[in-house]
């Protein structure tokens, strides 16, 4: 009987595996289990597909502005080509000015729909030929061109230089004095920050739940008793966290790469105003920190129960810790990234992994702020390791009724 007795919890086993060897063995087992899981594979495919499809939808939404209207210009009105183009640009009306051979050829193209309008004549004798009516886009353009031509004629009759007057008019502008901070909404940064927050929350939540459920599954099936005959409890817990963490990191990396590739390929971002590479790198760093922090607690608390139905009850405090920064990160931060509540909470460990990467993606966090928050989070991790290992070691072999947290925290 004594030869087959399970070693005391937290005591060295009779196996020959080193600490790292034990952790690596458990981690490898978890990695292969997850990679062979159809649900994990399909979830990864769905996440990548959603991110890529979202990029195309955003591209259609932001790039579906009015197409350039084609304006034909006869030889008699050729001198107005530059004026028409410049006026269209100034009024935000994209135009494509093309020369035509003569009035007849131009009118034929208007009838066929190849031209939206045809300009004939010059100066104050400006005539615009259209099929049915002049569009709302072209109306202010040609009105402005006609007014400029009339002004030039008037200046000439008075003995002035139209070119000089036009230059003075173009250069005239009021002095603008600002008294507040500019608030410019950048939809690209908004979407980037929102996607970052949602992706990290989902990934950390799903991976953490997998760890808690895996702990309970091994405990219920009594597999944990066999495993603890070879490895120490904290080795088993650390191996599970490491294995599932690596798989989760790979999943997040695939989604991030897909998102960045789609954004750059479709030209959705202005690389001069947002550094997608840095935002993606920080997202991966914060996933690792956030996953380790929450996964350790999930593993420890999961060991308190012996039924899958009870997992949600014991992990509710950890879930609440995740939901609070997540809600702030997707509801407040994208609109007001410099809000004091967002800024200060982004420095607090357990909150940082879900708030600081959103601020980074929104461009509101300096590098020193990100490093400070990262340092504070890393300082707390050893405490979380001790706490989770203590709970796990004292509760994982206790079956039946739910183990009280205060009993699991007692050290012999």
N, C-alpha and C positions, 0 to 999 in steps of 0.2 A: 504493500500500500504506500509506504513512504517513498519508494523509488519512483512512483508515478504521480506523486502529489504535485499539484501546480505550485510553482514558486510563490512566495509571499509577494503581494503587490508592492512594487517599488524597489524590490531587492534584486541583486544581480542574478541572472539565470546561469545554468550550467552550460549554455551554448558557448561556442567559440567565436561568435560573430562580434566584431567591434561595434562601437556605437554607430559610426558612420555606415558600416556594412549593413547593420540592421535597418537603419533608416532608409538606405538606398534600396534594400531588398523590398521593403514595404512600399516605397514610392514606386518602384518598377511594377509591382503588382497592381497598384492603383491606376497607373498610366495605361497599362495594357487593358485593364477592365473598362476604363472609360473610352479608349479608342475603339474597342470592339462593340461599344454600345451604339445601337442604331439611333436611339433617341438623341445621343450627343452629336452624332454625325449630322443628323437631319436638322438639329437646332443650329449647328454651325452654318450649314448650307442656307437655312432660312435667314439667319442674321446677315450673312454676306449679301444674299439676294435683296433683302430689304434695304440695306445701305446703298447698294448700287442702284436699285430702282428709285430710291429716294433722291439720289443725285440727278437722275434723268428727269424726274418730276420737277425738281427745283430748277433745273436748267430750262425746262419748258415754261415754268412759271415766271422766271426772271428774264428769259430771253424771247418772250413772245410779244415784244413791243411792236409798234407799227412798222411795216416794211417800207423801204424807200419807194416813194412815188416817182415814176419816170416822167420827166418833162422834156419835150422836144423843143428845139430852138432852130428857127429858120436862119438862113444866112443874114437876112436883114436885121435880125434881133440877136445876132451872135455876141455883140458887145455887152449884152445883159447877162450872159452865162455866169460870169464870176459873181455878179451882184445877186443873182437868183440863188446860187449855191450858198454864198455867205449869209444871205438873209435866212435861208432855210436852217442853216446850222445855228444861227443866233436865236431863232424861235423854237429850236428843238424839233424841227420837222425834217426828217431824213429825206433828201432828194437825190435823184440821179438825173443830171442834165446831159442830154445827148443831142448832137447836131442832126438835122434832117436836110435832105436835098432841097426841097422847096415846099410851098404851102400845100400842094396837092398830095405829095408823099406823106407829109406830116398828118394831114387830116385823115388819110387812109389808115394810118397806124392808130389814130385815136379811135376810129370806128372799130378796128379789129381788137382793141383793148391793149395793144402794145404800148401805148402812151396814155398817161392819165390826163395830160394837158399839152397843148401846143402853143408856143409863144411866137407871135409874129409882130412886125412893126418895131418901133424903137421909141425911146424917150417918152413923151406924153401921149404918143400915138400907139401905146401898148395894147395889144389885143391877145386875149387868151382863148383858145378854142378847146372846148371839152365836148364829150359825147352827150351827156344829159345835164349835169350840173357840176359846179366847181366844189371840190371836196372841202370839208372844214379845215383840213390841214393846209391846203394850198391857198385858201382865201386870204388869210393874213399875210402870207408870203408875198403874193402879187400886189396886195394893197400897199405893203411897205415899199416894194420895188417901184411902184407907180409914184408914191409920195416922194421917194428919193429922186426920181427922175424929174418930177415937177419942181422940187427944191433946186436941183442943179440948173434947170432952165431959168428959174427966177434969179438965181445968183449971177448967172451969165448975163442976163439982161441988165442987171445993176452994175455990171463991170467988174465983178469979183471973179475969183478963181474957185470954181466948184470943187476941185480936188482939195484945195487948202481948207475950204469950209467943211467938206466931208471929213477930213482928217481931224479938225478941231471938234466936230460933233462926236465923232467916234471916240475921241480921247477924253471927252467931258464925262466926269463921274463924280458923285458926291463923296464926301469924306465920311466914312463909317467908323463910329466909335463903339466898341463893345464894352459892356459893363458886367457881363456874366460869363460863365464857362460855356463853351459850345457843347451842345448835346446833339450829336449826329447818330442816328440809328443805322447800324450796319447790318443788313439782313444776313450776310454771309457769316459774320461773327456770331450773330444770334443763333443761327442754325448749328454752327460748329459747337458752341457752348452747350446748346440743348442736347445735341446728339451725344456729346462727351458725357454729360451727366447721366443720361438715360442708359447709355451703354455700360458705364462703370457700375451703376446701381444694379442693373440686371445681371451682369457677369459676376459681381461679388456676391449678390444674393443667391443666385443659382448654385454657384460653387460652394458657398457656405452651407446651404441646405443639403447638398450632396454629401458633405462631410458628416453633418449631424445624422442624416439618415443612414449613412454607411456605418457609423458607430453603433447605432441602435440595431441595425441588421446583424452585425457581427455579434452583438451582445445577445440578441434573441436566439440566434442559431447556435450559440455556444462556441462559434468558431474562435472567438477572442480568447477562450481558455486554451485552445491549442496553440494559438499564436504567441500567447504570453509564456508558453513553456520554452520558447526560443528567444524571444526578445523582451525587453523591458517595456512597461506600459508607455513611458514617454517616448520611447523609440517608435512604437506603433503609432502613437498620435502624431508625432513629427513626420513620420513617413507618409501618413495619409494626407496631411496638410501639404507636404512637399509635392507628392504625386499629383493630387487633384489641382494644386496650384499651378504646376507646370502645364498641365493640360488646359486649364482655364486661361493661362497666359498665352498659350499658342492660339486658342480660339479668339481671344481679344485681339491679338496681333493680326490675325487674318482679316478680321472685320475692319480694324483700323487701316491696314494696308489697302483693302478694297475701297474704303471710304476716301482715303487720301488720293489713291490712283484715279478714282472716278472724278473727284473734285478738280484735280489737275488736268485730267484728260479732257474734261468738258469746259475747262476755263471758268469754273464757278467762283474761284477766289482770285483776289488780287494779291499776288505774292509780295508786293511791296508794302502791304498793310497788315498781312497776317502770315506768320511762319507756320505752315501746316506741319512741317517736319518736327519742329520743336514741340508743338502742341501734341503731336502723336507720341513723341518720345516721353513727354511728361505724363501722358495718359497711361502708358504702359508702366512707368515707374510707380504712379499712384495706384494702379491696379494691384501691383505686387504688395505695396504697403497696406492697402486697404484689405486685400484678401487675407494676408497673414494676420492682421489685427482681428478681423471678424471671424475668420475660420478657426483660430485658436479658441475663441469663446464658444463657437458653435460645437466644436469637438468636445470641449469640456462639459458643456451643458447637455449635450446629447447623451453623454454617459450616465446621466441621472435617471433615465427612463429605460424601460425594456420593451415598449410598444411604439410602433410608428405613429399611432394616433396621438401620442403624448408629446411628440417632438415639437409641434407648434407651441404648446403651452410653455415649455422650458426655454425655448429660444425667442419668445416674444420680446423680452427686454433688449436683446441684441437687434432684433428686427426694428424695434422702435428707434434705437440709436442710429440705424441706417436711414429710416424713413424721414427723420427730421431734417438732416442736411440735404437729403435728396429733394424734398419738397422745396426747400429754400433755394437749392441750386437750379431748379427748373422753373420756378415761379417768380423769384425775386431777382436772382443774379443776372439772368439774360437781359433784363430791362434796366436794372440798377446795380451793375457789378461793383460800384464803389460805395454801395450802401454800408454804413458802419456795421450793421448786423451781419452781412455777408462777409465783410473783411475780417472782423474779429473771430467769427466762428470758423473761418477757414484756417486759423492757426491752431485750433483745438484738436488734439489727437482724437481719432475716431470720427471726427467731422471733416478733417482735412482731406482725406482721400476722395470725398464726394463733392467738396466745394472748391478746393484749390485748383484742380485740373479744369474746372469750369471757368474760373477766373483767368487762368492762363490762356484758355482757348478764346476768351473774350478780349484778351489783351489788356486786362486791368491789373494784373499782378506782375510786379517786378521780379527779377531773378532772385534777389536776396529774400524776398518774401516767400517764394516757393522753397528755397533752401532752408529758411528758418522753420517753416511748417514741416518740412521733411525731417529736419533734425529733431524737432519735438516729438514727432510720431515715432521715430526710430528709438528714442529714449524710452518710450513707454512699452515697446515690444517685449523686452526682457521680463517686465512685470507681468505682461499678458501670458508669456510662456510659462512662468512659474505658476500663475493662477490656474491656467488651463490644465497644466500637467498635474497639479495637486488634485483638482476635481476629478480629472479623468482616472488617475491612478487609484483613488480611493473609492470610485463608484463603478468602474467598468465591469468588475466581477460580481457586483451585487445585482441579483435578478429579483423579479417580483415587483413589489411596490416601488413607487418612485422614491429615490434617495433624496433626502433633504439637503439643501445646499450647505447648511451649516455643518452637517455631519460629513459631507464630502470635503470640506475645507479643514477638517481636523487632521493634524499631522501627528503621527505616533512617535 
